[in-house]
Amino acid sequence: MDGAELRIPPIDLAIILAYLAGIVFVGLWVTRRTTMTGEAYFLGGRSLRWPVIGAALFASNISTIHLVGLAGSGYKSGLLQGNYEWIAPFTLIILSLVFAPFYFRNKIQTLPEYAERRFGPSSRSFLAFMGILGALFIHIGISLYAGAKVFEQFFGIDVMTSILLISALTAIYTVVGGLKAVVVTETIQTVLLIGGSLIVTVLAVQALPGAGIHSWAELQAAVGPEKLHVITFDKSTDADFVSFLLGYWVLGVWYWCTDQTIVQRVLAAHTERDAQLGPLFAGFLKILPMFILVFPGVIAYAIFRDQIGADADQALPFLIQELVPTGLRGLITAGLLAALMSTIAAALNSCGTLVAVDIVARLRPDTTDAQQVRIGRWSALGVMILAIAWSTQGDNFSSIFEAVQQIGAALAPPITAVFVLGVFWKRGTHQAALGTLIFGLVMGITGFLIDTPLVGSGADRHPILADTRLLTEGLGIPFLRQAFYECLICMGVFYLISKATPPPPKEKIEGLTWDNPLQILTRPHTGEGIDPRIVAGCLAAVMVTLYVVFR
C-alpha cells in the first residue's frame, strides 16, 4: 500500500482525535490538584486499590505488539502461542504470594531499592541500569515501531510521523502527571482495548459461515488439528509446550515480578491486600487474550490465508480492514492507540523513577524531593528520545513479537535467578548478586547477538552474522529453552559465589526473605476480607481447567 497518501475516513478520524484529546485531558485532569512530591509522582501517593492495579498491570502489558503479534502468532502457529498469555497468571500468582508482601512491607519505591536492602548498593545500580535497558528497547522502542507500522497500513500515515505524534502525546500526561495519571488512563485504556478486540473477534466469528465453516469441527478441518490445541509437542514450531514450561517462568518472573515498568503499580498499593489482589485480578484478565487476540488470528488463517499469504503480522490489520465498518474502525484504532500509549506511559514513568530514585538520589543523597521529580521528568523525556531513535531499527526484525520475547530472554535469566534465590535462600550474598547480574547480562547479550543478526542483510552480512540463527536453528535450541538453561547457569554462579564469600549478617536480611517456601501457604492471614491465597487458588484452578478443555 502507498504510505504517502493519507486515507482516513472523516468519521474514523474524528473518533481517533476525540480519543487522543480525551486521554490527554484525563491524564492531566486527575492530577490537577496533586502536590507533586516524590511519592505522589512516582507512586501515586500509594493510594491505588486492587481493581485499578489489576487493570493497569493488564494495560501496561498489552501493547500494540501483543495485539498485532498474538493475532499473527495465532495465524502462523495456532493457539499454542497463547501460552504466553495463559502461563502468565501463574507468574502473577507468584508476584501476589511470594514477592508483593516483601515489596509492600518494606515500603520501597523501586525494585532496585529492594535489591539494595537485600544485597547492597552495587546490585541496586546495576539492576536499575538493566531496568532502563528493558524499558528502552522493549516497552517503548519496539512498541512505537509496531504501532506506527499498523497506522501506516490502515491510514497511510508515515511511520516516523506516527512515532513522533504518539510519543509527544503520551509524554505530555506521563511526564506532567506521574504514576497516577498513568494508571487512571491505563484503566480507561483497558476497557477500550478489550472492547475493540472483542468487536473484531465477534465480527470474525460471524464471517465464518460465509467461508463455509459452521462448526468447530469444520474450523479444525480448515486450519488443521494442531492449530486449535494449546498443548502441542511439535518441535518444528518456534516453541513447543515443553519450551513454554521450561522457559516462560524465567521470562515471567522477570517481567511480572521484578520489572519496574510492571511492578510499580503494586508498589503504589494502598494496602498489602491491594498489592496482592491486584496481580490476581490481572491474572484473570490475562485469560482473555487467547480468545480475543490469538483466536482471531486462527480465523484469519481459515478465511483469508490466500490473501494474507506468509506475512502473519498482517492478520489483525487485514481482519480490521475487511470486516470492521467505518466508524467502528476508528474505535478499533483508538484501542490500538490505547494499547500503545499505556505501554509507553508505564515504561516512561518507570524510567524516570529508576533514574531519579536509584541512580541520582543514591549518588547525591542530598537531592531534594522537588529535584527528584524534576529529574524524573527530564529522564523520561531523554529515554523517549532514545527510544524514538531505536524504534527506527524495527525493520531489522523478521517478527516484532518474537523479537520482543528474545530481547526479554536475554535480560531475564540473571534477574530471575537473583530474585528467586534472594527471597528463598538466606545464604545468598551481595557479591553473588552483582556477579550473577553482570555475568548473566553479558551471556544474554552475546547469545542474542549470535542468534539475531541485526547488521546488514543477505549477502552483505559477515559470515558470522549469517541469516541462520545459530542457536535456535543451528543447534535446535528455541530461545525459551535458552532462557531456561541460562537461568540454571546463573543460579549455579550465584550459589558458587555465595559459598565462596561470607554470609550476610542475619539482621541485614531480616524481613527480606522467607524462612521456607511453605511459609507462603501456612502463615496466618492477618488482613481484612478474603485471603489472597484463596483467590490465587481459584485462579490456578480456572487455568488448569482451561488447559484441560483446550489441550
Secondary structure, DSSP 8 states (H G I E B T S, - for coil): --TTS----HHHHHHHHHHHHHHHHHHHHTTTT----HHHHHHGGG-B-HHHHHHHHHHHH--HHHHHHHHHHHHHHGGGGGHHHHSHHHHHHHIIIIIHHHHHHTT-SSHHHHHHHHH-HHHHHHHHHHHHHHIIIIIIIIHHHHHHHHHHHHH---HHHHHHHHHHHHHHHHHHHHHHHHHHHHHHHHHHHHHHHHHHHHHHHHHTGGGT--SHHHHHHHH-GGGG-S----TTSSS-HHHHHHHHHHHHIIIIII-HHHHHHHHTBSSHHHHHHHHHHHHHHTTHHIIIIIHHHHHHHHHHHHHHTT-GGGHHHHHHHHH--TTHHHHHHHHHHHHHHHHHHHHHHHHHHIIIIIIIHHH-TT--HHHHHHHHHHHHHHHHHHHHHHHTTGGG-S-HHHHHHHHHHHHHHHHHHHHHHHHH-TT--HHHHHHHHHHHHHHHHHHHHHHS--SS-GGGS-GGG-SS-IIIIIS---HHHHHHHHHHHHHHHHHHHHHHS----GGGGTTTS-SSTTHHHHS---SSSS-HHHHHHHHHHHHHHHHHHT-
